[in-house]
């Protein structure tokens, strides 16, 4: 599996606007081929900065998502990472 790691400035500071932005990002991303799971949130140190972590099945699907975001979102910084290990907390 592969992860696209995103960072973008200009996140709304108002909670409802921020939630709407994240919901839109999640809905668009959910439609990407190979989508497995995703997370969107605000940086604790820089509240106008948001981060996204999106897991996809293949490298080509991760690259396609990165291309789509770069085409449609200004100022996003994106990285692709191969997931080498996974761990979950105890319930």
C-alpha positions as CSV (number, residue, x, y, z in Angstrom):
1,X,0.0,0.0,0.0
2,X,1.0,3.6,-0.5
3,X,0.2,6.9,1.3
4,X,-0.1,10.3,-0.2
5,X,0.9,12.9,2.5
6,X,-0.4,16.4,1.9
7,X,0.1,19.8,3.4
8,X,-1.8,22.9,2.5
9,X,-2.0,26.5,3.9
10,X,-5.1,28.6,4.0
11,X,-7.2,26.4,6.1
12,X,-10.3,28.2,7.5
13,X,-10.0,29.0,11.2
14,X,-13.8,28.9,11.7
15,X,-14.7,25.3,12.7
16,X,-17.8,24.9,10.5
17,X,-15.9,26.2,7.4
18,X,-13.0,23.9,8.1
19,X,-15.3,20.9,8.6
20,X,-17.0,21.6,5.3
21,X,-13.6,21.9,3.5
22,X,-12.4,18.6,5.0
23,X,-15.7,16.9,4.1
24,X,-15.4,18.1,0.5
25,X,-11.8,16.9,0.3
26,X,-12.8,13.5,1.7
27,X,-15.6,13.1,-0.7
28,X,-13.5,13.9,-3.8
29,X,-10.7,11.7,-2.6
30,X,-13.0,8.8,-1.7
31,X,-13.8,8.5,-5.4
32,X,-10.1,7.9,-6.4
33,X,-9.3,4.5,-7.7
34,X,-7.6,2.4,-5.1
35,X,-8.7,4.5,-2.2
36,X,-8.4,2.6,1.1
37,X,-8.6,5.2,3.9
38,X,-7.9,8.9,4.6
39,X,-7.5,11.5,7.4
40,X,-7.7,15.3,7.2
41,X,-6.8,17.7,10.0
42,X,-5.4,20.9,11.2
43,X,-1.8,21.4,12.3
44,X,-1.6,22.0,16.1
45,X,1.2,24.5,15.8
46,X,0.0,26.4,12.7
47,X,-3.9,26.4,12.7
48,X,-4.0,27.7,9.1
49,X,-2.1,24.7,7.9
50,X,-3.9,21.4,7.2
51,X,-2.6,17.9,6.6
52,X,-4.0,14.9,4.7
53,X,-3.0,11.3,4.9
54,X,-4.5,9.1,2.2
55,X,-3.8,5.4,1.7
56,X,-4.2,3.8,-1.7
57,X,-3.6,0.3,-3.0
58,X,-0.8,1.0,-5.6
59,X,1.9,3.4,-6.5
60,X,0.3,4.4,-9.7
61,X,-3.0,5.2,-7.9
62,X,-1.0,7.3,-5.4
63,X,0.7,9.1,-8.3
64,X,-2.7,9.7,-10.0
65,X,-4.1,11.2,-6.8
66,X,-1.1,13.5,-6.5
67,X,-1.5,14.6,-10.1
68,X,-5.2,15.3,-9.6
69,X,-4.5,17.4,-6.5
70,X,-1.6,19.3,-8.1
71,X,-3.9,20.1,-11.0
72,X,-6.8,21.4,-8.9
73,X,-5.3,22.7,-5.6
74,X,-2.9,25.7,-5.4
75,X,-0.1,25.6,-2.9
76,X,-0.4,21.9,-1.8
77,X,2.8,20.1,-0.9
78,X,2.5,16.4,-1.6
79,X,4.7,13.4,-0.9
80,X,4.2,9.7,-1.6
81,X,5.4,7.0,0.8
82,X,5.3,3.3,0.5
83,X,3.8,1.8,3.7
84,X,6.5,-0.6,5.0
85,X,4.9,-1.5,8.4
86,X,1.6,-1.0,10.2
87,X,0.7,-1.1,13.8
88,X,-2.6,-0.7,15.8
89,X,-3.1,0.0,19.4
90,X,-4.6,-2.5,21.8
91,X,-8.3,-2.1,22.3
